[in-house]
Amino acid sequence: MLLQVRSRVAVAASRTMTSAGGQVVFSGRVTPAPRTLRISAAKGVVLEWRDPVRHTWRPVVNGRLRADGTFTIPWTFGVAGLTVPFRVVVPAEVGWPLLPARSRVIPVRVGG
């Protein structure tokens, strides 16, 4: 029997405006949590940004879920003058019952 579980991703940003060199921490929760599914290994999540030139979503950094389903991903901005849309994705992984899912989009303005 194949078990597939639809997950939900909630995410928040420590701030939505920063400057070049500033850090924003993306934190949230994936439900159901791995512990709820009685899975002991860490599940990966991916912070993505929307490339303003190619208009495609690109991975920025990988993170890991804790057993309770929470995650924290810090990101430091190297350039100014952009508003960058971010989201967190639960990717498909072989052997995991969680189906792919995406969070809402959070735009972050990076001033000069």
ABEGO torsion letter per residue (X at the ends): XBBBBBBBBBBBBABABBBBGBBBBBBBBBOBBAAAAGBABBBBBBBBBBBAAAGBBBBABBBBBBAAGBBBBBBBBABBGBBBBBBBBBBBBBGBABBBBBBBBBBBBBBX
